[in-house]
């Protein structure tokens, strides 16, 4: 059962399709420039170290195929051919179930282009990753208490790069997996994919809860063939994206619950806030996802009822970690210092402040770029009527969060992976594209396949 129907703002003059192509071509120019300038700066003797051999992407140029190639091609063809009509006609909950399973299959197939070990099992076991620290964490309370003291580099017990660069919640996820018997890189990668692909369900569910069901249905195939799946499988940031996307979706349902007088309104408000609150203990940058959370609450007209409860829910993990001995702000200030102890001093801001956006374009895909262009135009033309289209609020909030992250200087490179929790909230913009959208969906799949087969990504 769905919660409503999309009321398209017919009063708003829709932009011409040719401008969609212009937007995509412009993004392509940015990507091409980032590749060209990156190659120039990476040349021997340049005196610049981008620390990204396939700049702007973090990986190596290596055209290759693998066990997942055929499966990825077949999945892409099936979704492009049958996805849009199924999204329009299939019953809602079976559609979401099928969408999730297909997103999982697509992500695993892309990862398996690099093979099981190189594409999945070894991704989270390299010396900079979380799993390297898991065997040494035998006392979780002691680890949380002493976490901040090990963030800075150049001391005997400094955390590895990814552990030090994130709050303790990120490492604890993998410690907890180890404790329940899901140890090693293989299980860690599988869990990252399974949780990360929840975004393919959470994003359309959010639109549906905000009574934009036509938009929700239109979004499903694009959420499935999301080019960012290249980095969902397998990176911890994929897991972060899935978990926080569920939190946003729960908040959307909380607003629906208050509007309709349903029993779940209060617990969903608290739960959604708690999930997003825990999110800031997965990655410091996810504090910016609060912009998207607030946008959902505003779109659902829940500022006076949902927002206070969501804040209360978000404070639960904050208080829990504080009582355990870790204060988020202390960790944040230390991690900024650690950041500039290492590669941040070498990676030039003047390149990455715009090359990051090229990474975003490769993760989001041409359909999303065209949709975002339309959403920005529609927002301008709406002249106060934006409340009629909550999808515009979601996309606009994600754009604001991304720009804040970019300008901060704390996101230099690897944003194709790091920004996944924000990028998934740009996907609803595809609902603004006209027609059957098969061509746009095919473009998304082609981009993901090209990136995965031309670049050996590190994540």
HELIX and SHEET records of a PDB file:
HELIX    1   1 UNK A   18  UNK A   41  1                                  24    
HELIX    2   2 UNK A   69  UNK A   89  1                                  21    
HELIX    3   3 UNK A   92  UNK A  112  1                                  21    
HELIX    4   4 UNK A  116  UNK A  116  1                                   1    
HELIX    5   5 UNK A  117  UNK A  121  3                                   5    
HELIX    6   6 UNK A  131  UNK A  134  1                                   4    
HELIX    7   7 UNK A  140  UNK A  145  1                                   6    
HELIX    8   8 UNK A  148  UNK A  150  5                                   3    
HELIX    9   9 UNK A  161  UNK A  164  1                                   4    
HELIX   10  10 UNK A  168  UNK A  179  1                                  12    
HELIX   11  11 UNK A  185  UNK A  196  1                                  12    
HELIX   12  12 UNK A  199  UNK A  209  1                                  11    
HELIX   13  13 UNK A  213  UNK A  224  1                                  12    
HELIX   14  14 UNK A  229  UNK A  232  1                                   4    
HELIX   15  15 UNK A  236  UNK A  260  1                                  25    
HELIX   16  16 UNK A  265  UNK A  279  1                                  15    
HELIX   17  17 UNK A  284  UNK A  289  5                                   6    
HELIX   18  18 UNK A  290  UNK A  299  1                                  10    
HELIX   19  19 UNK A  306  UNK A  324  1                                  19    
HELIX   20  20 UNK A  328  UNK A  339  1                                  12    
HELIX   21  21 UNK A  343  UNK A  345  5                                   3    
HELIX   22  22 UNK A  349  UNK A  364  1                                  16    
HELIX   23  23 UNK A  366  UNK A  382  1                                  17    
HELIX   24  24 UNK A  386  UNK A  388  5                                   3    
HELIX   25  25 UNK A  390  UNK A  407  1                                  18    
HELIX   26  26 UNK A  415  UNK A  418  1                                   4    
HELIX   27  27 UNK A  420  UNK A  423  1                                   4    
HELIX   28  28 UNK A  424  UNK A  432  5                                   9    
HELIX   29  29 UNK A  438  UNK A  454  1                                  17    
SHEET    1   A 2 UNK A  59  UNK A  61  0                                        
SHEET    2   A 2 UNK A 455  UNK A 457 -1                                        
END                                                                             
